[in-house]
């Protein structure tokens, strides 16, 4: 009987830890939470969406592209980009600091998806056309897995 109870407790604990935020992600969130909240207030892009995209696109700022360019959201240059560029397999936007990456990302979403701004995070996962098929479903899963909606 004791073995069953111990195994049950271990099983429950493993499930809880499976959905906790990994330490590198938590440090990233702690570092950038203030700017993400300010951007949510000014642009309407939920904090949860900002962090889910940064986690997905750059491993919370740890990808080679993010380290070389401060581009934490995988934003390519596009036709109207006038800032610095970084060229690898394509043209990527390059920022002087991470804060500018957050601002550009939130402004891009605000300008291109104004009908979603100031709405709950779960409305965003219905959007297609931003990147590729199923992209927003992946972002929604990250929000749910790490309970990022609690940051909104």
MARGU-186956 format. One line per 4 residues: number of its first residue (from 0); their letters; for each residue x, y, z of N, C-alpha, C, CB. Coordinates in nm, 2 decimals. Atoms other than C-alpha are relative to their C-alpha. Glycine has a CB too. Example, Ala and Ser with C-alpha at 12.3 -4.5 7.8 and 13.67 -1.06 7.14 Angstrom:
// MARGU-186956
0) as) 0.09/-0.12/0.00/1.23/-0.45/0.78/0.09/0.12/0.00/-0.10/0.00/0.12  -0.09/-0.11/0.00/1.37/-0.11/0.71/-0.08/0.11/0.08/0.04/0.05/-0.14
END
This chain:
// MARGU-186956
0) xxxx) 0.08/-0.12/0.00/0.00/0.00/0.00/0.09/0.13/0.00/-0.09/0.00/0.12  -0.09/-0.12/-0.01/0.28/0.24/0.09/0.07/0.02/-0.14/0.11/-0.02/0.11  -0.07/-0.01/0.13/0.45/0.17/-0.25/-0.10/0.07/-0.10/0.04/-0.14/-0.05  0.10/-0.06/0.09/0.13/0.26/-0.43/-0.02/0.15/0.03/-0.14/-0.07/0.01
4) xxxx) 0.01/-0.14/-0.04/0.10/0.59/-0.23/0.12/0.08/-0.05/-0.02/0.01/0.15  -0.12/-0.07/0.04/0.46/0.68/-0.30/0.01/0.01/-0.15/0.12/-0.08/0.05  0.00/-0.01/0.15/0.43/0.60/-0.67/-0.10/0.10/-0.05/-0.03/-0.14/-0.06  0.11/-0.10/0.04/0.11/0.81/-0.69/0.06/0.14/0.03/-0.12/-0.02/0.08
8) xxxx) -0.06/-0.13/-0.03/0.29/1.10/-0.52/0.10/0.04/-0.10/0.05/0.01/0.14  -0.11/-0.02/0.10/0.59/1.07/-0.75/-0.06/0.03/-0.14/0.09/-0.11/-0.01  0.06/-0.03/0.13/0.36/1.06/-1.05/-0.06/0.14/-0.01/-0.11/-0.11/-0.02  0.06/-0.13/-0.01/0.17/1.37/-0.94/0.11/0.11/-0.01/-0.08/0.02/0.13
12) xxxx) -0.11/-0.10/0.00/0.50/1.56/-0.87/0.06/0.01/-0.14/0.10/-0.04/0.10  -0.06/0.00/0.13/0.64/1.46/-1.21/-0.09/0.07/-0.10/0.03/-0.14/-0.05  0.09/-0.07/0.08/0.33/1.59/-1.38/0.01/0.15/0.03/-0.15/-0.05/0.01  -0.01/-0.14/-0.04/0.36/1.92/-1.19/0.12/0.06/-0.06/-0.01/0.02/0.15
16) xxxx) -0.12/-0.06/0.05/0.72/1.97/-1.29/0.00/0.00/-0.15/0.12/-0.08/0.06  0.00/0.01/0.15/0.65/1.87/-1.65/-0.06/0.13/-0.06/-0.08/-0.12/-0.05  0.06/-0.12/0.05/0.44/2.19/-1.68/0.05/0.12/0.07/-0.15/-0.01/0.02  -0.06/-0.12/-0.06/0.65/2.42/-1.47/0.09/0.07/-0.11/0.08/-0.03/0.13
20) xxxx) -0.08/-0.08/0.10/0.85/2.69/-1.66/0.14/-0.04/0.02/-0.03/0.15/0.01  -0.14/0.03/-0.02/1.21/2.58/-1.72/0.07/0.12/0.05/0.06/-0.05/-0.13  -0.07/-0.12/-0.06/1.46/2.80/-1.54/0.05/0.10/-0.10/0.12/-0.06/0.08  -0.05/-0.10/0.10/1.61/2.96/-1.85/-0.12/0.09/-0.05/0.06/-0.06/-0.12
24) xxxx) 0.11/-0.07/0.04/1.26/3.06/-1.96/-0.05/0.09/0.11/-0.12/-0.10/-0.04  0.04/-0.08/-0.11/1.17/3.19/-1.61/0.09/0.12/0.02/-0.01/-0.08/0.13  -0.10/-0.11/-0.01/1.49/3.40/-1.60/-0.03/0.10/-0.11/0.14/-0.05/-0.01  0.03/-0.09/0.11/1.40/3.54/-1.94/-0.13/0.08/0.03/-0.02/-0.08/-0.13
28) xxxx) 0.12/-0.06/-0.03/1.05/3.62/-1.83/0.02/0.11/0.11/-0.11/-0.10/0.05  -0.03/-0.10/-0.11/1.17/3.79/-1.51/0.08/0.12/-0.05/0.08/-0.07/0.11  -0.08/-0.11/0.06/1.42/4.00/-1.71/-0.09/0.09/-0.09/0.11/-0.06/-0.08  0.07/-0.08/0.10/1.17/4.12/-1.97/-0.15/0.02/0.03/0.00/-0.07/-0.13
32) xxxx) 0.15/-0.01/-0.04/0.83/4.11/-1.78/-0.05/0.15/0.00/-0.02/-0.06/0.13  0.04/-0.14/-0.01/0.82/4.49/-1.72/-0.03/0.06/-0.14/0.10/0.08/0.07  0.02/-0.05/0.14/0.86/4.58/-2.09/-0.11/-0.07/-0.07/0.13/-0.01/-0.08  0.11/0.07/0.07/0.62/4.31/-2.20/-0.14/0.06/0.06/0.01/-0.15/0.03
36) xxxx) 0.13/-0.06/-0.05/0.35/4.45/-1.96/-0.02/0.14/-0.05/0.01/0.00/0.16  0.02/-0.13/0.06/0.41/4.80/-2.08/-0.05/0.00/-0.14/0.14/0.08/0.01  0.04/0.01/0.13/0.37/4.69/-2.43/-0.14/-0.06/-0.01/0.09/-0.09/-0.08  0.14/0.05/0.00/0.05/4.50/-2.35/-0.09/0.12/0.03/-0.02/-0.11/0.11
40) xxxx) 0.09/-0.12/-0.03/-0.09/4.82/-2.20/-0.01/0.09/-0.11/0.06/0.07/0.13  0.00/-0.10/0.11/0.01/5.03/-2.50/-0.05/-0.05/-0.13/0.13/0.06/-0.01  0.03/0.05/0.13/-0.04/4.80/-2.79/-0.12/-0.11/0.00/0.12/-0.07/-0.06  0.11/0.10/-0.01/-0.29/4.54/-2.66/0.05/-0.14/-0.03/-0.11/0.03/-0.09
44) xxxx) -0.05/0.14/0.03/-0.06/4.24/-2.74/0.03/-0.06/0.14/0.13/0.00/-0.09  -0.01/0.07/-0.13/-0.09/4.00/-2.44/0.14/-0.04/0.03/-0.09/-0.12/0.01  -0.13/0.04/-0.05/0.22/3.94/-2.23/0.02/-0.15/-0.04/0.02/0.02/0.15  -0.01/0.15/0.03/0.15/3.56/-2.28/0.04/-0.02/-0.14/-0.13/-0.07/0.04
48) xxxx) -0.03/0.02/0.14/0.16/3.59/-2.65/0.15/0.05/-0.03/-0.10/0.08/-0.09  -0.13/-0.04/0.02/0.48/3.79/-2.65/0.10/-0.10/0.05/0.03/0.14/0.08  -0.09/0.10/-0.05/0.66/3.54/-2.43/-0.01/-0.14/-0.07/-0.02/-0.02/0.15  0.01/0.12/0.07/0.52/3.24/-2.61/0.07/0.00/-0.13/-0.15/-0.04/-0.02
52) xxxx) -0.07/-0.01/0.13/0.65/3.37/-2.94/0.15/0.01/0.02/-0.05/0.13/-0.07  -0.15/-0.01/-0.03/0.99/3.46/-2.79/0.05/-0.14/0.03/0.03/0.10/0.11  -0.04/0.13/-0.03/1.01/3.11/-2.65/0.01/-0.09/-0.12/-0.09/-0.07/0.11  0.01/0.08/0.12/0.91/2.95/-2.97/0.11/0.04/-0.11/-0.14/0.00/-0.06
56) xxxx) -0.08/-0.05/0.11/1.11/3.17/-3.21/0.15/0.00/0.04/-0.04/0.14/-0.04  -0.14/-0.01/-0.03/1.43/3.21/-3.02/0.05/-0.07/0.13/0.03/0.15/0.03  -0.03/0.08/-0.12/1.43/2.97/-2.72/0.02/0.10/0.11/0.13/-0.08/-0.03  -0.01/-0.11/-0.10/1.38/3.28/-2.50/0.13/0.07/-0.01/-0.02/-0.06/0.14
60) xxxx) -0.12/-0.08/0.03/1.66/3.47/-2.66/0.13/-0.08/0.00/0.01/0.10/0.11  -0.12/0.08/-0.01/1.91/3.18/-2.66/0.05/-0.05/-0.14/-0.02/-0.11/0.09  -0.04/0.05/0.14/1.91/3.10/-3.04/0.12/0.09/-0.05/-0.12/0.01/-0.10  -0.11/-0.07/0.06/2.21/3.20/-3.25/-0.04/0.14/-0.06/0.07/-0.08/-0.10
64) xxxx) 0.05/-0.13/0.06/2.00/3.46/-3.44/-0.03/0.10/0.11/-0.13/-0.03/-0.08  0.03/-0.10/-0.11/1.88/3.62/-3.12/0.12/0.06/0.06/-0.09/-0.07/0.11  -0.13/-0.05/-0.06/2.23/3.64/-2.98/0.07/0.10/-0.09/0.09/-0.11/0.04  -0.07/-0.09/0.10/2.37/3.80/-3.30/-0.08/0.12/-0.03/0.02/-0.08/-0.13
68) xxxx) 0.08/-0.11/0.05/2.08/4.03/-3.37/-0.09/0.07/0.10/-0.08/-0.04/-0.12  0.10/-0.04/-0.09/1.87/4.08/-3.06/-0.14/-0.01/-0.05/0.03/0.15/0.04  0.13/0.03/0.06/1.59/3.96/-3.27/-0.06/-0.12/0.06/0.01/-0.02/-0.16  0.05/0.11/-0.08/1.39/3.75/-3.03/-0.13/-0.06/-0.06/-0.03/0.04/0.14
72) xxxx) 0.13/0.05/0.05/1.08/3.70/-3.25/0.01/-0.05/-0.15/-0.10/0.12/0.00  -0.02/0.06/0.13/1.23/3.58/-3.58/-0.06/0.09/-0.11/-0.05/-0.13/-0.01  0.06/-0.09/0.10/1.12/3.89/-3.77/0.10/0.02/-0.12/-0.05/0.13/0.06  -0.09/-0.03/0.12/1.26/3.91/-4.13/-0.01/0.14/-0.04/-0.04/-0.10/-0.11
76) xxxx) -0.01/-0.14/0.04/1.35/4.23/-4.30/-0.13/0.06/-0.06/0.11/0.02/-0.09  0.12/-0.05/0.07/1.05/4.27/-4.53/0.04/0.12/-0.09/-0.10/0.04/0.10  -0.02/-0.10/0.10/1.02/4.53/-4.80/0.02/0.14/0.06/-0.11/0.01/-0.10  0.00/-0.13/-0.05/0.98/4.83/-4.58/0.09/0.02/0.13/-0.14/0.05/0.04
80) xxxx) -0.09/-0.01/-0.11/1.25/4.76/-4.31/0.11/0.09/-0.03/0.05/-0.14/0.04  -0.10/-0.09/0.02/1.49/5.05/-4.28/0.11/-0.01/0.10/-0.06/0.14/0.00  -0.11/0.01/-0.10/1.70/4.94/-3.99/0.11/-0.09/-0.04/-0.06/-0.06/0.13  -0.12/0.09/0.03/2.01/4.72/-3.96/-0.05/-0.13/-0.04/0.09/-0.01/0.12
84) xxxx) 0.03/0.13/0.05/2.01/4.39/-4.13/0.11/-0.10/0.03/-0.03/0.00/-0.15  -0.10/0.11/-0.02/2.17/4.05/-4.07/-0.04/-0.10/-0.11/-0.01/-0.06/0.15  0.03/0.09/0.11/2.20/3.81/-4.36/0.06/-0.14/0.03/0.05/0.05/-0.13  -0.05/0.14/-0.01/2.22/3.43/-4.32/-0.08/-0.07/-0.11/-0.03/-0.06/0.14
88) xxxx) 0.08/0.07/0.11/1.97/3.21/-4.51/-0.10/0.10/-0.05/-0.07/-0.12/0.06  0.08/-0.10/0.05/1.76/3.52/-4.55/0.03/0.13/0.08/-0.15/-0.03/0.02  -0.03/-0.13/-0.06/1.75/3.89/-4.43/-0.09/0.01/0.13/-0.04/0.11/-0.09  0.06/-0.01/-0.13/1.67/3.93/-4.06/0.02/0.14/0.05/0.05/-0.10/0.10
92) xxxx) -0.01/-0.13/-0.06/1.60/4.25/-3.87/0.10/-0.01/0.12/-0.14/0.05/0.06  -0.10/-0.01/-0.11/1.88/4.35/-3.63/-0.03/0.12/0.08/0.14/0.00/-0.06  0.04/-0.11/-0.10/1.82/4.56/-3.32/0.12/0.03/0.09/-0.12/-0.04/0.09  -0.11/-0.05/-0.09/2.06/4.76/-3.10/-0.02/-0.07/0.14/0.00/0.15/0.02
96) xxxx) 0.02/0.07/-0.13/1.90/4.59/-2.79/-0.13/-0.08/-0.01/-0.01/0.10/0.12  0.12/0.09/-0.01/1.63/4.34/-2.69/-0.13/0.08/0.01/0.02/-0.10/0.11  0.12/-0.09/-0.02/1.39/4.61/-2.59/-0.06/0.04/-0.13/0.03/0.12/0.09  0.05/-0.05/0.13/1.37/4.74/-2.94/-0.06/-0.12/-0.08/0.11/0.06/-0.08
100) xxxx) 0.06/0.12/0.06/1.29/4.38/-3.06/-0.14/-0.02/0.05/0.09/-0.12/0.03  0.13/0.02/-0.06/1.00/4.36/-2.82/-0.09/0.11/-0.05/0.01/0.01/0.16  0.08/-0.11/0.05/0.87/4.70/-2.93/-0.04/-0.02/-0.14/0.07/0.14/0.01  0.03/0.03/0.14/0.90/4.62/-3.30/-0.10/-0.11/-0.02/0.13/-0.03/-0.08
104) xxxx) 0.10/0.11/0.01/0.72/4.29/-3.25/-0.14/0.04/0.04/0.05/-0.11/0.09  0.14/-0.04/-0.04/0.43/4.44/-3.06/-0.06/0.10/-0.09/0.01/0.06/0.14  0.05/-0.09/0.09/0.40/4.72/-3.30/-0.04/-0.07/-0.13/0.10/0.11/-0.03  0.04/0.08/0.12/0.40/4.48/-3.60/-0.13/-0.07/0.02/0.11/-0.11/-0.03
108) xxxx) 0.13/0.06/-0.03/0.12/4.28/-3.44/-0.11/0.10/0.01/0.01/-0.09/0.13  0.10/-0.10/-0.01/-0.07/4.59/-3.35/-0.05/0.05/-0.14/0.04/0.11/0.09  0.03/-0.06/0.13/-0.05/4.73/-3.70/-0.06/-0.10/-0.10/0.13/0.05/-0.07  0.04/0.10/0.09/-0.12/4.40/-3.88/-0.13/-0.08/0.05/0.10/-0.09/-0.03
112) xxxx) 0.11/0.08/-0.05/-0.38/4.24/-3.65/-0.07/0.09/0.11/0.05/-0.13/0.07  0.06/-0.09/-0.10/-0.56/4.54/-3.48/-0.12/-0.06/0.07/-0.03/0.13/-0.06  0.13/0.06/-0.05/-0.88/4.34/-3.43/0.03/-0.10/0.11/-0.08/-0.07/-0.11  -0.03/0.09/-0.11/-0.70/4.10/-3.19/0.06/0.07/0.12/0.10/-0.10/-0.05
116) xxxx) -0.06/-0.07/-0.11/-0.53/4.37/-2.98/-0.10/0.03/0.11/0.06/0.13/-0.05  0.08/-0.03/-0.12/-0.67/4.42/-2.63/-0.10/-0.12/0.02/-0.07/0.13/-0.01  0.09/0.12/-0.02/-0.84/4.07/-2.65/0.08/-0.10/0.08/-0.05/-0.05/-0.14  -0.06/0.10/-0.08/-0.77/3.77/-2.44/0.10/-0.08/-0.09/-0.10/-0.10/0.06
120) xxxx) -0.10/0.08/0.07/-0.47/3.55/-2.54/-0.06/-0.11/-0.08/0.10/-0.06/0.10  0.05/0.12/0.07/-0.69/3.26/-2.65/-0.07/0.04/-0.13/-0.10/-0.08/0.09  0.05/-0.05/0.13/-0.83/3.47/-2.94/0.11/0.00/-0.10/-0.07/0.14/0.01  -0.11/-0.01/0.09/-0.49/3.49/-3.09/0.03/-0.13/-0.06/0.13/0.05/0.08
124) xxxx) -0.04/0.13/0.05/-0.45/3.12/-3.14/-0.09/-0.04/-0.12/0.00/-0.11/0.10  0.08/0.03/0.12/-0.72/3.13/-3.41/0.05/0.07/-0.12/-0.14/0.05/0.03  -0.05/-0.08/0.11/-0.52/3.36/-3.63/0.10/-0.09/-0.08/0.08/0.12/0.05  -0.09/0.06/0.09/-0.35/3.21/-3.93/0.05/0.10/-0.10/-0.07/-0.12/-0.08
128) xxxx) -0.06/-0.10/0.10/-0.14/3.38/-4.20/0.12/0.08/0.05/-0.11/0.09/-0.04  -0.11/-0.07/-0.05/0.12/3.52/-3.97/0.13/-0.06/-0.04/-0.01/0.01/0.16  -0.13/0.07/0.03/0.38/3.26/-4.03/-0.03/-0.12/-0.09/0.07/-0.05/0.13  0.02/0.13/0.08/0.28/2.91/-4.14/-0.12/-0.07/0.07/0.12/-0.09/0.00
132) xxxx) 0.12/0.08/-0.04/-0.01/2.67/-4.10/0.03/-0.06/0.14/-0.04/-0.10/-0.10  -0.01/0.06/-0.14/-0.06/2.57/-3.73/0.09/0.08/0.09/0.05/-0.13/-0.02  -0.09/-0.08/-0.08/0.17/2.84/-3.60/-0.06/0.04/0.13/0.05/0.12/-0.07  0.06/-0.06/-0.12/-0.07/3.00/-3.36/-0.05/-0.11/0.09/-0.12/0.09/-0.04
136) xxxx) 0.03/0.11/-0.09/-0.18/2.66/-3.23/0.12/-0.04/0.09/-0.05/-0.13/-0.08  -0.12/0.03/-0.07/0.18/2.60/-3.13/0.02/0.10/0.11/0.12/-0.01/-0.09  -0.01/-0.11/-0.10/0.19/2.94/-2.96/-0.10/-0.02/0.11/-0.02/0.14/-0.07  0.10/0.03/-0.10/-0.13/2.86/-2.78/0.04/-0.11/0.10/-0.14/-0.03/-0.06
140) xxxx) -0.04/0.11/-0.09/0.01/2.53/-2.65/0.11/0.04/0.09/0.05/-0.11/-0.09  -0.10/-0.05/-0.09/0.31/2.71/-2.51/-0.06/0.09/0.11/0.11/0.09/-0.08  0.07/-0.08/-0.11/0.09/2.96/-2.33/-0.07/-0.09/0.10/-0.11/0.09/-0.07  0.06/0.09/-0.10/-0.11/2.68/-2.18/0.09/-0.09/0.08/-0.10/-0.09/-0.08
144) xxxx) -0.10/0.09/-0.07/0.18/2.45/-2.10/0.07/0.07/0.12/0.10/-0.05/-0.10  -0.07/-0.08/-0.11/0.36/2.72/-1.90/-0.08/0.10/0.07/0.12/0.07/-0.06  0.09/-0.09/-0.06/0.05/2.90/-1.79/0.04/0.15/-0.01/-0.02/-0.04/0.15  -0.04/-0.14/0.02/0.17/3.22/-1.94/-0.11/0.10/0.01/0.07/0.02/-0.14
148) xxxx) 0.12/-0.09/-0.01/-0.18/3.36/-1.94/-0.01/0.06/0.14/-0.13/-0.08/-0.03  0.00/-0.06/-0.13/-0.13/3.42/-1.57/0.08/0.13/0.01/0.06/-0.10/0.10  -0.08/-0.12/0.01/0.11/3.70/-1.67/-0.08/0.12/-0.06/0.12/-0.02/-0.08  0.08/-0.10/0.07/-0.16/3.89/-1.87/-0.07/0.09/0.10/-0.10/-0.06/-0.09
END
